[in-house]
């Protein structure tokens, strides 16, 4: 897999804060989901004639 789009230690901290444990491969899976969201947001921005991705593109 490529570079992670999430900070593993921050993800672990958030998971622990919710009272759960984290599997070692969870950050990679989350990063894949985030990458998909970024791609879709970019597609939406382009479809609206923009190069700038905005929160509403999510």
Secondary structure, DSSP 8 states (H G I E B T S, - for coil): ----SS-HHHHHHHHHHTT----TTHHHHHHHHHHHHHHHHHHHHHHTT-SS--GGG-
